[in-house]
Amino acid sequence: MRATHLLIVAHGSRRETSNDEVRRLADRVRSLCGPEVAGVEVAFLELAEPGIPEGLAHCLAKGASEIVVFPYFLAAGTHVALDIPEAISAFGLDHPDIRVHLTPHLGASAVLPKAILAVALAGLETERPVVVG
């Protein structure tokens, strides 16, 4: 049986509370996983640690034989199109026995429009006034 790990890759921020928000998201995803996912880790493209190479290595150290990389990005900019695949390719050269799968980025998800609508409608119930001026 393969030991599959999920690596959530976010941009990273100088604002540590933003990075912690991604880590809390990973904790919530981890709590939802069944036996098909052995672990959930986080990595950042820049401005925060661990970086993608360290995140992949962390999965490997925890026994991963297969890693699913999920780009937590809304649009397919340079980071999604080039930087993340390049980091995965570099890892693959050093670890050809580990299967690494790159999923589509969050913004390409077919379920995202429904999630946005649900969050927006839920926001009507907890509407916060915006003060302009």
C-alpha positions as CSV (number, residue, x, y, z in Angstrom):
1,M,0.0,0.0,0.0
2,R,1.3,3.5,-0.9
3,A,1.8,6.0,1.9
4,T,0.2,9.1,0.3
5,H,0.9,12.5,1.7
6,L,-0.8,15.8,0.8
7,L,1.4,18.9,0.5
8,I,-0.5,22.2,0.4
9,V,1.6,24.9,-1.2
10,A,0.7,28.5,-0.5
11,H,2.5,31.7,-1.5
12,G,3.7,32.7,1.9
13,S,3.5,36.1,3.5
14,R,5.6,38.5,5.6
15,R,2.6,38.6,7.9
16,E,3.0,35.5,10.1
17,T,-0.7,35.4,11.0
18,S,-1.4,34.7,7.2
19,N,1.0,31.8,7.2
20,D,-0.6,30.5,10.4
21,E,-4.0,30.6,8.7
22,V,-2.7,28.2,6.0
23,R,-1.3,25.9,8.7
24,R,-4.7,25.9,10.5
25,L,-6.3,25.0,7.1
26,A,-3.9,22.1,6.8
27,D,-4.9,21.0,10.4
28,R,-8.6,21.1,9.3
29,V,-7.9,19.1,6.1
30,R,-5.8,16.6,8.2
31,S,-8.8,16.0,10.5
32,L,-11.0,15.1,7.5
33,C,-8.6,12.6,6.0
34,G,-9.3,8.9,6.0
35,P,-6.8,6.1,5.6
36,E,-6.0,7.0,2.0
37,V,-4.0,10.0,3.1
38,A,-1.2,9.4,5.7
39,G,-0.3,13.0,6.3
40,V,-1.0,16.6,5.4
41,E,1.9,19.1,5.3
42,V,2.3,22.8,4.3
43,A,5.0,24.5,2.3
44,F,5.4,28.0,1.0
45,L,6.7,29.4,-2.2
46,E,8.4,32.3,-0.6
47,L,8.5,34.6,2.4
48,A,7.8,31.7,4.9
49,E,9.1,28.4,5.9
50,P,9.2,25.6,5.1
51,G,9.9,26.1,1.4
52,I,8.6,23.6,-1.2
53,P,11.8,21.5,-1.2
54,E,11.7,21.2,2.6
55,G,8.0,20.4,2.5
56,L,8.5,17.6,0.1
57,A,11.5,16.3,2.1
58,H,9.3,16.5,5.3
59,C,6.7,14.3,3.6
60,L,9.4,11.9,2.6
61,A,10.8,11.8,6.1
62,K,7.3,10.9,7.4
63,G,7.3,7.8,5.1
64,A,5.6,9.1,2.0
65,S,6.0,7.0,-1.1
66,E,3.5,9.2,-3.0
67,I,3.0,13.0,-2.6
68,V,0.0,15.0,-3.9
69,V,0.9,18.7,-4.2
70,F,-2.0,21.1,-4.0
71,P,-1.3,24.7,-5.1
72,Y,-3.4,26.9,-2.8
73,F,-3.5,29.7,-5.4
74,L,-6.5,31.3,-7.1
75,A,-5.0,31.9,-10.5
76,A,-2.5,30.2,-12.7
77,G,0.3,32.8,-12.6
78,T,4.0,32.2,-12.9
79,H,4.1,30.5,-9.5
80,V,1.5,27.9,-10.5
81,A,2.7,27.5,-14.1
82,L,6.4,27.4,-13.6
83,D,7.8,27.7,-10.0
84,I,5.9,24.9,-8.3
85,P,6.4,22.4,-11.2
86,E,10.1,23.3,-11.3
87,A,10.5,22.6,-7.5
88,I,8.7,19.3,-8.0
89,S,10.9,18.4,-10.9
90,A,14.1,19.1,-8.9
91,F,12.8,16.9,-6.1
92,G,12.0,14.2,-8.6
93,L,15.6,14.1,-9.9
94,D,16.9,13.3,-6.4
95,H,14.0,11.0,-5.5
96,P,12.9,9.1,-8.7
97,D,11.2,6.4,-6.6
98,I,8.7,8.8,-5.1
99,R,5.6,9.6,-7.1
100,V,4.7,13.3,-7.0
101,H,1.3,14.4,-8.4
102,L,0.6,18.1,-9.0
103,T,-3.1,18.9,-8.8
104,P,-4.8,21.8,-10.5
105,H,-4.6,25.0,-8.4
106,L,-7.5,26.0,-6.2
107,G,-8.9,28.5,-8.6
108,A,-9.4,25.8,-11.3
109,S,-11.5,23.7,-9.0
110,A,-15.0,22.9,-10.2
111,V,-16.4,23.1,-6.6
112,L,-14.9,26.6,-5.9
113,P,-17.9,28.6,-7.4
114,K,-20.3,26.7,-5.1
115,A,-18.0,27.3,-2.2
116,I,-17.8,31.1,-3.0
117,L,-21.6,31.3,-3.2
118,A,-22.1,29.5,0.0
119,V,-19.6,31.7,1.9
120,A,-21.1,34.8,0.4
121,L,-24.7,33.8,1.3
122,A,-23.6,32.9,4.8
123,G,-22.0,36.3,5.0
124,L,-25.5,37.8,4.7
125,E,-26.4,36.4,8.0
126,T,-23.3,37.8,9.7
127,E,-23.1,41.0,7.7
128,R,-20.5,43.4,8.9
129,P,-21.0,47.1,7.9
130,V,-18.2,48.7,5.9
131,V,-17.4,52.2,6.9
132,V,-16.3,54.3,3.9
133,G,-14.7,57.7,4.3
